[in-house]
Amino acid sequence: MKGRSRLVPLIVASPMFLQNIDTSAMAIALPSIAASLQVPALQLNLIITTYLLSLAVFLPMSAWLADRFGAKRMFCMAIVLFSLASALCGTATSLATLVVCRIIQGMGAAMMVPVGRLILVRSVPPSELITAMVWYTVPPTIGRLAGPLVGGAIVSVTSWHWIFFVNIPFGVVAVLLALVFVEDSRPEGPPPAFDVAGFLLIAIGLAAMLGALETAGKGLIPGWLSALAAAVGASALGLYGLRNRRRAESLIDLRVLAFRTFRTNALGAVPLRLAVLAVPFLLPFMLQMGFGLSPLASGLLTAASAVGALCTRGIMRWAIDRHGFRRLLLGATVLTSAIYMSYALFGPATPHALMFCVLFLGGVLTSICMVSLNTLGFAELPKERMSHATVVISMAQQLTAGFGVVLAAALLALFSRSHGGDGVHLLAQDFSATFVALGLTALLSLFSFVRLKPDDGDELR
């Protein structure tokens, strides 16, 4: 690829860098934030799930806005909104205020990530997509690498509020680079009228489903009310699906799921992504609350996963060319499951060097799975379906991230009570059982991956 073709994937992936450095730094700081705001640590999954909820609710608008106003313009505006919301998060003095600011931050993220991916897939020919996706994954991996270190250092030296302030200069640089190097793109002709009813159905469905999962079994509201919210959410999403079949133009065209490789990425990989996205939430809690490590020591250890992910960038093209997508996904998923279950063997006396090596290997395997999925998912799609596909996959990923965090918190509380605890004061054994459960969850994606054909994605190789 030419220099410009390498630069564009790096620029349009900058929002994922912002997201990952924000999320991973905050994960390290969660115990310190809980102490500062005087709330139980597990309640802080609320600032993660509300962010993901806001992101999931506003994601459906991103494709329409990009087609209506231009992808480049919306990309820059979304980064500005995310950066301003980060500044507001840094001024929060209560959990309620922080939650509200995180909702605004999620609105910005809802537009900047899928629009960035849309710019990439529209501007790169299929023969160069594997290489482009490899470069596209570099900024978010660096964000995951730097986030734990930044979070640990900030909490050790100053206040957790600075975790959010560091997003601002990165956001300014990302906007300037996009203005100079990224070309605008939009389909020919005006987009259809905004589908208000469709947007409301999706928003209600996603909000109710995540709300039900967040409150289930925690005593916050009666159990029947959580069940009712889940039923309302499922019904709203079902109605949208039926409505989508009858309309020529929908806010999000779910007919992109008819493409088998895309369906594998969006739906078949959900169990694997649940585990992958829950682990970064769990590790800092285990290392700090279970093992008694400092935030900085915890950040140095958890950065091993990002180092491992970054090291796969040089081998992904070779691995895909040699083994193909199907074999690579099957093998990497089995090994990822085994690695996650091996985290259950960690204890306060485990040598830090050994933990670093195991976490490094986990990052390598996770990266192989994610790069393969994100590349294969766009193999069959025609250009005119790309805007809908990027939003669908972003919704699936972010909704899965929300479910993953809530699932991890629920499993921790469940295993804590099964071990005689109160679900709030956590022990090392509570984390061990949770990692085993997540490893087994990842294996469920094999039922989808095994249906792939050996030659799937060959047109990209």
Order of alpha helices (4+ residues) and beta strands (2+ residues): alpha-alpha-alpha-alpha-alpha-alpha-alpha-alpha-alpha-alpha-alpha-alpha-alpha-alpha-alpha-alpha-alpha-alpha-alpha
